[in-house]
Amino acid sequence: MGSWTAPRLASIALLSLLLARPAAAGNLVDVTACGQVVPKGKIGVLTGDLDCSSTNVEGVRLLNGSKLRLAGFTLTASRFGVMCENVAVCRISGPGTIRRPTLDTSEAPENYAVFSGRGVELRDGVTLENWQLGVFSGGATVLKDVVINSCINGAGGRPVRAIGSTFTNNRYALYGTGATSPGGQFSFGGVRVKDSTFSGNLVDMSSFGRPSVRGTTCSTSWYLTRPSTPFSGGDDWGVCG
C-alpha cells in the first residue's frame, strides 16, 4: 500500500472542498423580490437593496429551518421587515439594515422589523431602525453585534440577551417579556447584557427580574411589576452605576 505523502493528502483535501461547494451553493437562495419566501432549510441572501415600503407585504418570509443573510444591503418595509413562520429560531445575519422609512408613533397597526412567535437570533452587524417593535419574539432573543436605533420598543424576549450591541434613541431599548399560562401561572424572561452601549433611550432595559449587566454603558432600568407601576425615571435596578 502506497504511503500517504503530504501532496497526496493535500489533493484529497482540495477534492473534498470542491465536492462540498455545489452543496453549499445549492443551499443559497437569492432574495430579489418583496414578499419572497425562503424555503425550509435554505439560506436567503439579499443581492441588492430591497424597498418594500410602498405595500404592507413583509419584506421576506422565512420558513422553518431557513435563514436570512443581509449581505451588506438594506431591506426597507412598512409593516413587517422579516416574518418568521413556524420557525424554531429566526436567524438573520449581517452586515446590513432592516429599516422603516420613518418612525410611526400613531395608534396605527403596529409594525415590526422582525416578527417571530418563537426565538430570534440576530448577529454580525444587523441594524434595525424606525420600527414600533424592532424584535417581537415569543421565545428567547439573542443579539450579537447588533444596532437598534430610533424604535419605540427595541427588542424583547423571554429571555433577551445582548452581546457587543448598541441601542440608541429608542423609547424602550431592551425588555424581558412576561406571559401567563393557561393555568394562570405567570412567567417572565430576564435581561442579560454584556459589552454593550445604551444612549439616548428613555429606558435602557426593563425587566421583572434583576438584569445581568457586564462591561456595559447604561443609565436607566425599569423594575417591571404586575400590575404595572410607572417608570421612576432612574436606574430602578441599580445596575447602571
Sequence and secondary structure as in RCSB ss.txt:
>XXXX:A:sequence
MGSWTAPRLASIALLSLLLARPAAAGNLVDVTACGQVVPKGKIGVLTGDLDCSSTNVEGVRLLNGSKLRLAGFTL
TASRFGVMCENVAVCRISGPGTIRRPTLDTSEAPENYAVFSGRGVELRDGVTLENWQLGVFSGGATVLKDVVINS
CINGAGGRPVRAIGSTFTNNRYALYGTGATSPGGQFSFGGVRVKDSTFSGNLVDMSSFGRPSVRGTTCSTSWYLT
RPSTPFSGGDDWGVCG
>XXXX:A:secstr
     HHHHHHHHHHHHHHHHHHHHHTEEEE STTEEE TT EEEE S EEETTSSS SEEE TT EEE TT EE
EESSEEEEESS SEEEEE SEEEE SS   SSS   EEEEESSEEEEEEEEEEES SEEEEESS EEEEEEEEES
 SEEEEESSEEEES EEES SEEEEE EEE TTS EEE  EEEES EEES SEEEEESS  EEES B   EEE  
SS     SSBTTS   
